C-alpha cells in the first residue's frame, strides 16, 4: 500500500543528511499513522517540499489508502492539476477561515467550475487551464472587490450550503441499534506490553545509532588510557601530600570530563526522540511515562559497558589496590557516576524547550557541580552557608566514594604539610572523607541516577513544548 517494500530494512537517517529521501520519509510517516488502523487520517500538506514526481508518488499512496475504505482529510496549497483532481471533495476557505465552497469536485472538477461560473461576473475557465489555479484567481480578495461580492455570503445563501447543513444534521443522528463507543482503558495494551514494545523500539534505535554509542565507548577508552598514563603505577606509591593531590586532581578531571561528555552527548538524542514521542503520544500509542522509563532502562547496559572499559584499562595501569572489595567499589562508583550524568542530561532536556536551551542549562549545571565538588575547595573549609550545596552535588559523592574506598582504610604514613600522618587520617582531616561513611555514599550514588531519571520521566509526561 505504501510502496516501501524495497527499502524495508533501510535506516531512516537524518533529514537532508542521510537515510531515505524526503518523499520516502513522508510515506513512512503515513505508514506509522496506519499502524493504529484509523478510519480517518488527517494530512497537512503531504506534498510540500517535493518535486512533481515525488508528489505524484505520495498522492498515489494516498489513493491506495482511500481504496481501503478510509477517509483522508488533507490540506494542499496550490496543487497541480493531477493532484487537485485526485480528490473527491473540497473545502475552499478564503482569508479569515470563511468557507466559500464545500462539496464534490466532479469529473475534471466540473461541479466546482459549474458553481463558481454560476456566480455573476466570474470569468469562465480557459481550455486546459488548471482548475485549482483558476479557482484561486477568481476568489482572491482583489477579485471579490472588483466584482463587489462576498463569496462566503454567496455560499451561505446557496443550495449547496443548505444541502451540506442537512447532511450534517442527518449524520448527527445515531443509527438504530448502535451503541456509544466506550473503552475500558485509555490504551489498547496494558503497561507491561507497552513497556516491552517501547524497550524493543529503544533497543533498535540505539543499535542503529553507532555514532552515539561507539563514540562514547571510544571516549571511555581514550579517557581511561589518559587517566592511566597520568597516574602510571602511582596508585600505591603515595609518599607525601603532593602524590595524593596528583591522584585527587586526575580523578577530579576524569569525573568532570567523562561526566560532561555523557551529559552533553545525550542531549541531541533525547531532543530528537522527544519530537517522535510527542507525535506517537498524541495518537495514543503508549503512555509517556512508559516510553520515558524505556529510555531510562536502555541506557543502563551501555553505561555499564563504559564503566567496565574504564575499569579494565585504568585500574591495572594506575596500579590501585587489588582487593575484590576495592575493585567492586571502583566499578560501582564509576557506573553510578556516569549514569547520574547521563540521566542529568535527560532531565535537562525534559525541562527545556529546545536543544540550545538544554545545552545552556547543562553548561551551568556542570559549572555548579564542579565548583562544589570538594576538590577546588575542600568540604572542611567551605563557608557554612555554602556547605549544604556540597552535600547535594553528585560530583562530591563520586570523589568521596572513589578515594575513600581506595585509601580510607590505608594506614600507610605519608608526609602531609610537614607532618607524618596516615593516608586515612589525611583524607579525613583535609577532605572530610571517612571510611565509615561508605555505606551512606553507596546509597547516595545509587539515589542520584534514580532521582534524575524520575525527574526526566515526570516532566516528559507533564511538559509539552510542541508548538502545534
Buried (B, 14 or more C-beta within 10 A) or exposed (E): EBBBEEBEEEEBEEEEEEBBBBBBEBBBBBBBBBEEEEEEBEBEEBBEEBEEEBBBBBBEBBEBBBEEEBEBEBEBEEBBBEBBBBBEEBEBEBEEEEBBBBBBBBEEBEBBBEBBBEBEEBEEBEEEEBBBBBBBBBBBEEBBEEBEBBBBEBBBEBEBBEEBEEEEEEEEEEEEEEEEEEEEEEBEBEBEEBBEBBBEBBBEBBEEEEEBBEEBBEBBBEBBBBBBEBBEEBBBEBEEBEBBEBBBEBBBBBBBBBBBBBBBBBBBBBBEBBEEBBEBBEEEBBBBBBBBBBBBBBBBEBBBBBBBBBBEBBBEBBBBBEEEEBBEBBBBBBBBBBBBBBBBBBBBBBBBBEBEBBBEBBBEBBEBBBBBBBBEBBBEEBEEEEBEBBEEBBBBBBBBBBBBBBBBBBEEBBBBEEEEBBBBBBBBBBBBBBBEBBEEBBEBBBBBBBBBBBBBBBBBBEEEBEEE
